[in-house]
Amino acid sequence: MLMRLSRKDFNMILVGQRVQWVDFSDVKQRVADGAQLLDTRFESEFKSGTLRGALNIPFYVLRLRMSQLNADQPYILFCNDARQSAAAAFLMRQEGLDVSVIRDGIQGRQNQA
């Protein structure tokens, strides 16, 4: 029997267990402790508004630019809804980087306002 998975379910299986999630309320303290915010959205989305101090490495160029990242630096990834950044975290963890993902993405900030 062949089963078809929705994108959401596929992402949950692929990265759900391997992603360290962080709630938006904890981000400020983690940044104060030395974590770097990384926005995985397109440059146009980044330019229209992001989190203070965030770097922008769009998901589609992450593999090309991953070698530029500091292996000793913890990273907190985000996108609009956490799906894209969760996939990015999966790739970064494969390279041994310390990453976590903001649960619900940048939308999480709006939900906690």
N, C-alpha and C positions, 0 to 999 in steps of 0.2 A: 504494500500500500504506500503510495506517495502522498506526502502531506505538503501543502503549500503554506509558507509562513508569511505573515505580514512583515513589512519593513520593521515595524516596532518590535515584533517578536524576534526577528532575525538579529536585530541590534542587541536585544536583551540577552540572547543566547551567546552571541559573539563576544560582547564586551561586558555584559552585566556583572559577571562574577569577577572580572579582572580589573574593574575600575574602582578606584577609591573615590567615593562621592563626598562632597563637602557641601554643607548648607550655606546659603548666602550669608546668613548671620555670622558665620565663622570666618569668612574671607578676610575681613579687615585684620583680625588678629594673626592669621597665617601670613599675610603680607608683612605685617609688623615683625613677625618672626623670621622673615627672609625669603618667603616664597615670591615668585614672579608670576604675575598674571599674563596669560597668553590668549589672545582673541583669535580663534580659528576661522572667523567669518571672512567674506570677501573684503577687499580693501575699501570698496565703496560703502559697505555696511560699517566698517571700522571708522571711517571718516565721518559718518553721520552720527556717531555717538558710541562711546565705549566706556569701559571702567578706567578710572584714573590710574595712570602708571602702566597700563597694559601694552604689551608688544603685540604686533599683528603679524602672524604667519598663517595665511589662509591654508585650509586643509589641503587644497589641491597642489600646493608647493611644499608641504611639510617634509616629505621625503628628501627633497632637494636641499632643504635648509636645515635639516635636523642636526647636521654636523656642526653647525654654528652655535648650537645651544650648549650651555655649560652643564656638564654631567654632574657637577656638585651642587647645582641649584635646584631646589624643588619648584615645580611649576603647577599653577592652577589654571586649567583650561576652561574656556567657555565659548559658546556660540549663542544662537538664539534660543534653542530649546534643549541643548545638551546632547543631541544625537550625534552631530558632526564632531563635537569635541570629545565625546566618548570614543568614537572610532580613532580620532587622533591620539588619544591617551593610550589606546591599545597598541598603536604603532610605536609610540614613544617608549612605552614599557618594554617592548621587545628589544629596544636599543639600550635598556638599562637605566632610563631616566626616571626620576622620582616625580610622578604626576598624580594629580587629583583633578576632578571635574566638578564644576558647580552644578549641583542638582537643579534641574529645570532651566539651566542656562541663564542668560541675561534676563529672561522673563521672570526668573525667580526673584529678582530685585523688585519688579513691579508687583509681584504677588505678596511680598512682605511689606510693601509700603502702606 
